[in-house]
Amino acid sequence: MNRDGPSDAFHTAILDRISDGVVALDSDLRLRYLNDRAATLLDVDGEAPLGSDALDLLPEETAAELAPLLERAVETGTEQSKEWVGPDGSWLVRLYPGDEGMTVVVTETTDRRHHEATLGRLHEATRQMLLAETAERVAEVASRAAVEILGFPINAVHYYDEEAGALVPVTQSPACSDLLGEPPELDRGLAWESYQSGEVGVYQDVRAEDAVFDTGTPFRSELLVPLGEHGVFIVAARGVDQFTDTDVALAKLLGANMTVALDQVTSERQLAQQRDNLELLTRMMSHDIRNDLQVVGAVAEMLRDHADGAQQEYVEKIRRNTAAAVELTTSAQELVEAMLRTETDPSPVGLRETLGAQVDRVSETQTNVTVTVDGEIPDVTVLADEMLESVFRNVLKNAVQHNHEADPTVTVSAETDASTVRVRVADNGPGVPDEQKECIFGRGERGMSSEGTGIGLYLVQTLVDQYGGRVWVEDNDPTGAVFVIELPRE
């Protein structure tokens, strides 16, 4: 080893032992000191004579990399650094110019780059797990990542099965299959303890553990990562003391990502079940219940012609309540359909035809209320879908249902600008108190003395939001409320 830089033997000994390479150059960039680590990293003869030109000592490729850096450090008198990657690894070179020369520090970054590459590939595996539709697919992706990315050739995933009361095997790596064949269900042992406690288990010699599942196991080291309520991820090795702190950290990271993916799969499965149940309820309402109600309504109509006195009053109540129940099932079915839609693709819908049809319908069925159109409904198209009629029907029904004036009226108007259409439904009823103007569109919200269910306006809000529009309520003059529906134009 050639050294002339540090004159203190103590400092020289320190420099010889540090993990970084250190080179000292004089003001002419000639060698004054070179420690063993620098000689190794730079591929330089450790016995090179002092006073040698630094660039002449370096391999040609390395000299070509560092020459511009040295020139820049000399010219500017400022610190310089450069990282480069070679066929055998990567290095970070830092230059510190001074009055008497320059100090060069060389740090090997191969391990850091490898770690970064590992995390990058693990991130991609996590993305695949989050896209998985089944728990089995999550296990397959994780097991393959453990082999190909983390270097855990022997691994397995077990999920808890409530019926079996044990951790049942879901997948295992090829090397694990070769050694174990068909893996057992685990209702005791170290993996079971890790699952029950929720704590990572690191065993450098499982045969020395009293709770080992099988004393004749071909494995000596085991790394056990619980997956929340789902199960456990098992990594094994045939030798003792096989897992480093880095191995444990990476296995825990993979296990945490698996748990997130499994939680997502479970939530989506539960949501799918809820959607199926809602769809079944919708079919029941749209067919069985509504059909029965319509039969009751038809019979009530027939009885009305033959009833008299008090009987007539009872028949009328049956007819009125049956019609309300049919309306309720219609609104409930439409609400379920709106909530089940995962995405909405609004398309052009004629405003005049859709709104006009609902105004005519209310006028025909609610003969005790005067329904008028102020001006003319614009002949434009808005971005919505076939359920836009439900929006108008429910707002109109709400205006009628809450109006108990001696001469109830509902006035409909519409105005347009370049990008939107505003439909206004005004009544002369009791109005909506200020404290209820925002919450009235909430799920199940009902006004004071309301005869409704709170479904209709919630459906209105849900659909208008899906169309990218807005809905709100204002005060009418002199009394009553005005419901305003703003929709985007095509």
C-alpha positions in Angstrom: 0.0 0.0 0.0 1.4 3.4 -0.9 0.6 6.2 1.4 1.9 9.7 1.8 -1.2 11.7 2.5 -2.1 11.2 6.2 1.1 11.6 8.2 -0.6 10.4 11.4 -0.4 6.6 11.7 -3.7 6.6 13.7 -5.6 8.4 10.9 -3.9 6.2 8.3 -5.1 3.1 10.2 -8.7 4.4 10.2 -8.6 5.2 6.4 -7.3 1.7 5.7 -10.3 0.2 7.5 -13.3 2.2 6.3 -15.6 0.8 3.7 -15.1 3.7 1.3 -12.2 4.1 -1.0 -10.0 7.1 -0.3 -7.4 8.6 -2.6 -5.3 11.7 -2.0 -3.9 13.7 -4.9 -1.5 16.6 -5.0 -2.2 19.9 -6.9 -0.9 18.2 -10.1 -3.3 15.3 -9.6 -0.6 12.9 -8.7 -0.9 10.1 -6.2 -0.2 10.9 -2.6 -2.3 8.2 -0.8 -4.4 5.2 -1.8 -6.2 2.9 0.7 -6.9 -0.8 0.0 -10.6 -0.2 -0.6 -9.9 2.4 -3.3 -7.5 0.1 -5.0 -10.1 -2.6 -5.1 -13.0 -0.4 -6.3 -11.0 1.5 -8.9 -9.1 -1.6 -10.0 -5.7 0.1 -9.4 -2.4 -1.5 -8.4 -2.2 -1.0 -4.6 1.6 -0.7 -4.9 1.6 2.0 -7.6 4.4 4.5 -6.9 3.6 7.8 -5.3 3.8 10.7 -7.6 2.1 8.7 -10.4 -0.4 10.5 -12.6 -3.8 9.6 -11.3 -5.5 9.1 -14.6 -2.6 6.9 -15.9 -3.2 4.5 -13.0 -6.8 4.0 -13.8 -8.2 1.5 -16.3 -9.0 3.2 -19.6 -12.8 3.1 -19.2 -12.6 4.4 -15.6 -10.2 7.2 -16.6 -12.6 8.3 -19.4 -15.4 8.5 -16.9 -13.5 10.5 -14.3 -11.3 12.9 -16.4 -14.1 15.5 -17.1 -15.0 15.4 -13.4 -11.5 16.0 -12.3 -11.1 18.9 -14.8 -14.3 20.5 -13.5 -13.3 20.2 -9.9 -9.9 21.8 -10.6 -11.5 24.6 -12.7 -14.3 25.5 -10.3 -12.6 24.6 -7.0 -15.9 23.1 -5.9 -17.0 19.6 -4.8 -18.0 17.3 -7.7 -19.7 13.9 -7.7 -20.7 11.3 -10.3 -22.3 7.9 -10.1 -21.6 5.4 -12.9 -22.6 1.8 -13.5 -20.2 -0.8 -14.8 -20.6 -4.4 -15.7 -19.6 -5.5 -12.2 -21.4 -2.9 -10.1 -22.0 0.8 -9.5 -20.0 3.5 -7.7 -20.4 7.0 -6.5 -17.2 9.2 -6.8 -16.9 12.4 -4.8 -14.1 14.9 -5.4 -13.1 17.5 -2.7 -10.6 20.0 -4.0 -8.4 21.9 -1.5 -5.4 24.2 -1.4 -2.9 21.3 -1.4 -4.6 19.0 -3.8 -7.7 16.9 -3.9 -9.4 14.1 -1.9 -11.3 11.4 -3.8 -13.9 9.3 -2.0 -15.3 6.2 -3.8 -18.5 4.5 -2.5 -19.8 1.3 -3.8 -23.6 1.6 -4.5 -24.2 -1.8 -6.0 -26.1 -2.9 -2.9 -28.2 0.2 -2.8 -29.1 0.0 -6.5 -30.0 -3.7 -6.0 -32.2 -2.7 -3.1 -33.9 0.0 -5.2 -34.5 -2.4 -8.0 -35.9 -5.0 -5.6 -38.4 -2.4 -4.2 -39.3 -1.4 -7.8 -40.1 -5.0 -8.8 -42.0 -5.5 -5.5 -44.1 -2.4 -6.2 -45.1 -4.0 -9.6 -46.0 -7.2 -7.9 -48.1 -5.2 -5.4 -49.9 -3.6 -8.3 -50.7 -7.0 -9.7 -52.0 -8.2 -6.3 -54.3 -5.1 -6.0 -55.7 -5.9 -9.5 -56.4 -9.5 -8.4 -60.1 -10.5 -8.3 -59.6 -13.5 -6.0 -57.7 -14.3 -2.9 -56.1 -17.3 -4.7 -54.7 -15.0 -7.3 -53.2 -12.7 -4.6 -51.4 -15.8 -3.2 -50.1 -16.9 -6.5 -48.6 -13.4 -7.3 -47.1 -13.2 -3.9 -45.5 -16.6 -3.9 -44.0 -16.0 -7.4 -42.7 -12.6 -6.2 -41.1 -14.2 -3.2 -39.2 -16.5 -5.4 -38.2 -14.2 -8.3 -37.8 -10.9 -6.5 -36.9 -11.6 -2.8 -35.0 -14.8 -3.3 -37.2 -17.0 -1.1 -37.4 -20.2 -3.2 -39.3 -22.1 -0.5 -42.5 -20.4 0.5 -46.2 -21.1 0.9 -49.5 -19.2 1.6 -52.1 -20.6 4.0 -55.6 -19.0 4.5 -57.7 -19.5 7.5 -60.8 -21.7 6.7 -63.6 -21.3 9.3 -65.2 -24.6 8.5 -61.9 -26.5 8.9 -60.8 -24.4 11.9 -57.3 -24.4 10.4 -54.9 -22.7 8.1 -55.4 -24.5 4.8 -52.8 -24.4 2.0 -53.6 -22.1 -1.0 -50.4 -22.1 -3.0 -46.7 -23.0 -2.6 -43.6 -22.5 -4.6 -42.3 -25.3 -6.8 -39.3 -25.9 -4.4 -41.7 -26.2 -1.5 -43.9 -28.7 -3.4 -40.8 -30.8 -4.3 -39.9 -31.1 -0.6 -43.3 -31.4 1.0 -45.6 -32.8 -1.6 -49.2 -32.0 -0.4 -48.8 -29.5 2.4 -50.8 -30.1 5.6 -53.6 -28.0 7.2 -52.2 -26.2 10.2 -54.3 -26.0 13.4 -51.3 -25.8 15.7 -47.6 -25.2 15.5 -45.5 -22.1 14.9 -47.5 -20.8 11.9 -50.7 -21.1 13.8 -49.2 -19.2 16.8 -48.1 -16.4 14.4 -51.5 -16.2 12.9 -53.3 -16.2 16.3 -51.0 -13.6 17.8 -50.6 -11.4 14.7 -46.8 -11.2 15.2 -44.1 -12.1 12.8 -42.2 -15.2 13.7 -38.5 -15.6 12.9 -37.0 -19.0 13.8 -33.4 -19.7 12.9 -33.8 -23.4 13.9 -37.4 -24.6 14.1 -36.4 -28.1 15.4 -35.3 -26.4 18.6 -38.9 -25.0 19.2 -41.3 -27.0 21.3 -44.3 -25.8 19.3 -43.0 -27.0 15.9 -45.7 -28.6 13.9 -43.6 -31.5 12.6 -40.4 -32.5 14.4 -39.3 -34.3 11.2 -39.7 -31.2 9.0 -37.1 -30.8 6.2 -36.8 -27.1 7.1 -34.6 -25.6 9.7 -35.3 -21.8 9.4 -38.7 -20.3 9.1 -40.0 -16.8 8.6 -43.8 -16.5 9.4 -45.7 -13.4 8.4 -49.4 -13.1 9.5 -51.8 -11.7 6.9 -54.4 -10.1 9.3 -57.5 -12.2 9.5 -56.8 -13.9 6.2 -53.9 -16.3 7.0 -50.1 -16.5 7.0 -47.2 -16.3 4.6 -44.5 -18.8 5.2 -40.9 -18.7 4.1 -38.6 -21.6 4.9 -35.0 -22.7 4.4 -33.2 -26.0 4.9 -30.3 -24.6 6.8 -30.1 -22.8 10.2 -29.7 -19.1 10.6 -30.7 -18.3 7.0 -32.7 -15.1 7.4 -31.1 -11.7 7.8 -32.7 -8.5 9.0 -33.2 -7.4 5.4 -34.9 -10.7 4.6 -37.3 -10.1 7.5 -38.0 -6.5 6.5 -38.8 -7.5 2.9 -41.0 -10.4 3.9 -42.9 -8.1 6.2 -43.3 -5.6 3.4 -44.6 -8.3 1.0 -47.0 -9.6 3.7 -48.3 -6.1 4.4 -49.0 -5.6 0.7 -50.7 -9.0 0.5 -53.0 -8.0 3.5 -54.1 -4.8 1.8 -54.9 -6.7 -1.4 -56.8 -9.4 0.5 -58.8 -6.8 2.4 -59.7 -5.3 -1.0 -60.8 -8.7 -2.4 -62.9 -9.3 0.7 -64.6 -5.9 0.5 -65.3 -6.4 -3.2 -66.7 -9.8 -2.6 -69.0 -8.4 0.1 -70.0 -5.6 -2.2 -70.8 -8.1 -4.9 -73.0 -10.0 -2.5 -74.8 -6.9 -1.5 -75.3 -6.0 -5.2 -76.8 -9.4 -5.8 -79.1 -9.0 -2.9 -80.2 -5.6 -4.0 -80.8 -6.9 -7.5 -83.0 -9.7 -6.1 -84.9 -7.2 -4.1 -85.4 -5.0 -7.2 -86.8 -7.9 -9.1 -89.2 -8.7 -6.3 -90.4 -5.1 -6.2 -90.7 -4.7 -9.9 -92.6 -7.9 -10.5 -94.1 -9.7 -7.5 -94.9 -6.9 -5.1 -95.9 -4.3 -7.7 -98.0 -6.9 -9.6 -99.9 -7.8 -6.4 -100.4 -4.1 -5.6 -101.8 -3.4 -9.1 -104.2 -6.3 -8.6 -105.4 -4.8 -5.3 -105.8 -1.4 -7.0 -107.8 -2.9 -9.9 -110.1 -4.6 -7.4 -110.5 -1.4 -5.5 -111.5 0.4 -8.7 -114.2 -2.3 -9.3 -115.5 -2.0 -5.8 -115.8 1.8 -6.0 -118.7 1.4 -8.5 -120.6 -0.8 -6.1 -119.8 0.7 -2.7 -121.8 3.4 -0.9 -121.6 5.5 2.2 -118.8 4.4 4.6 -117.8 1.6 2.3 -117.0 4.2 -0.4 -114.6 5.9 2.0 -112.8 2.6 2.8 -112.5 1.7 -0.9 -111.1 5.1 -1.7 -108.5 4.7 1.1 -107.5 1.3 -0.3 -107.2 2.8 -3.8 -105.2 5.8 -2.7 -102.8 3.8 -0.5 -102.3 1.2 -3.1 -101.3 3.8 -5.7 -98.9 5.3 -3.2 -97.3 1.9 -2.6 -96.9 1.3 -6.3 -95.2 4.7 -6.5 -92.9 3.7 -3.6 -91.8 0.5 -5.2 -91.1 2.4 -8.4 -88.9 4.9 -6.7 -87.2 2.2 -4.6 -86.4 0.2 -7.7 -85.1 3.2 -9.5 -82.9 4.2 -6.6 -81.5 0.7 -6.4 -80.7 0.7 -10.1 -79.0 4.2 -9.7 -76.9 3.0 -6.8 -75.8 -0.2 -8.5 -74.4 1.6 -11.5 -70.6 1.6 -11.2 -70.3 4.2 -13.9 -72.6 6.5 -15.8 -72.2 7.5 -19.5 -74.6 10.4 -20.0 -76.0 10.7 -23.5 -78.2 13.2 -25.2 -81.8 13.3 -24.0 -84.5 15.6 -25.3 -85.6 18.0 -22.5 -89.0 19.0 -24.0 -90.2 15.4 -24.6 -89.0 14.1 -21.2 -90.1 17.0 -19.0 -93.4 17.5 -21.0 -94.4 13.9 -20.5 -94.0 14.0 -16.8 -95.9 17.3 -16.5 -98.8 15.8 -18.5 -98.7 12.7 -16.3 -99.0 14.7 -13.1 -101.7 16.9 -14.5 -103.8 13.8 -15.4 -103.3 11.9 -12.2 -103.4 14.8 -9.7 -106.7 16.5 -10.8 -106.9 18.5 -7.5 -103.7 20.4 -8.4 -103.2 23.0 -11.1 -100.0 22.2 -13.0 -98.9 24.8 -15.6 -95.8 25.5 -17.8 -94.6 29.0 -17.8 -93.6 29.8 -21.3 -92.3 27.0 -23.5 -90.0 24.1 -22.6 -86.8 24.6 -24.7 -86.3 22.1 -27.5 -82.8 21.2 -26.4 -80.9 18.1 -25.4 -79.2 17.5 -22.1 -76.6 15.0 -21.0 -78.5 12.4 -18.9 -80.1 8.9 -19.6 -83.4 7.2 -19.5 -83.8 7.8 -15.8 -84.1 11.5 -16.2 -87.9 11.1 -16.3 -87.5 9.8 -12.7 -85.8 13.1 -11.7 -88.7 15.2 -13.0 -91.4 12.8 -11.8 -90.1 12.8 -8.2 -89.6 16.6 -8.1 -93.2 17.2 -9.4 -94.6 14.5 -7.1 -92.8 16.2 -4.1 -94.3 19.6 -5.1 -97.8 18.1 -5.2 -97.5 15.9 -2.1 -96.5 18.6 0.3 -99.0 21.2 -0.9 -102.1 21.4 1.3 -103.4 24.8 0.1 -107.0 25.2 -0.8 -105.9 25.9 -4.4 -102.6 24.1 -4.8 -100.6 25.1 -7.9 -97.3 23.9 -9.4 -95.5 26.0 -12.1 -92.8 24.5 -14.3 -90.3 26.6 -16.3 -87.0 26.1 -18.0 -84.2 28.4 -19.2 -80.9 27.7 -21.0 -77.5 29.2 -21.5 -74.6 28.0 -23.6 -73.7 25.1 -21.3 -76.6 24.3 -19.0 -80.3 24.0 -18.7 -82.2 25.0 -15.5 -85.6 23.5 -14.8 -87.6 25.2 -12.0 -90.5 23.6 -10.3 -92.3 26.1 -8.1 -95.3 25.5 -5.8 -97.4 27.6 -3.4 -97.1 25.2 -0.5 -95.5 25.7 3.0 -92.0 26.0 1.6 -88.8 24.5 3.0 -87.2 25.9 6.2 -83.6 27.2 5.6 -82.2 24.6 8.0 -83.6 21.9 5.8 -82.7 23.2 2.4 -79.4 21.2 2.1 -80.3 18.1 4.1 -83.6 17.6 2.4 -81.9 15.7 -0.4 -80.2 13.3 2.0 -81.0 9.6 2.2 -84.3 9.0 4.1 -84.8 12.7 4.9 -88.4 13.8 5.4 -89.8 17.2 6.0 -92.1 18.0 8.9 -95.6 16.4 8.5 -94.3 14.7 5.4 -96.3 11.9 3.8 -93.4 10.7 1.7 -90.6 8.2 2.4 -87.6 10.4 1.8 -86.6 8.2 -1.1 -87.7 10.5 -4.0 -85.5 13.5 -3.4 -82.5 11.3 -2.6 -83.0 9.6 -5.9 -83.1 13.0 -7.6 -79.8 14.0 -6.0 -78.2 10.7 -6.8 -79.1 10.8 -10.5 -78.4 14.5 -11.0 -74.9 14.0 -9.5 -74.3 11.2 -11.9 -75.2 13.4 -14.8 -72.7 16.1 -13.6 -75.5 18.5 -12.7 -76.8 20.2 -9.5 -80.1 20.4 -7.7 -81.2 22.8 -4.9 -84.2 24.4 -3.3 -85.1 28.1 -3.1 -87.9 30.1 -1.5 -90.9 31.0 -3.8 -92.6 34.4 -3.7 -94.8 34.9 -1.7 -95.0 31.4 -0.4 -93.8 27.9 -1.3 -90.6 26.4 -2.6 -88.8 26.3 -5.9 -86.8 23.2 -6.8 -84.0 24.0 -9.3 -82.4 21.2 -11.4 -79.4 22.2 -13.4 -78.2 19.8 -16.2 -75.3 20.0 -18.7 -76.3 20.6 -22.3 -75.0 18.3 -25.0 
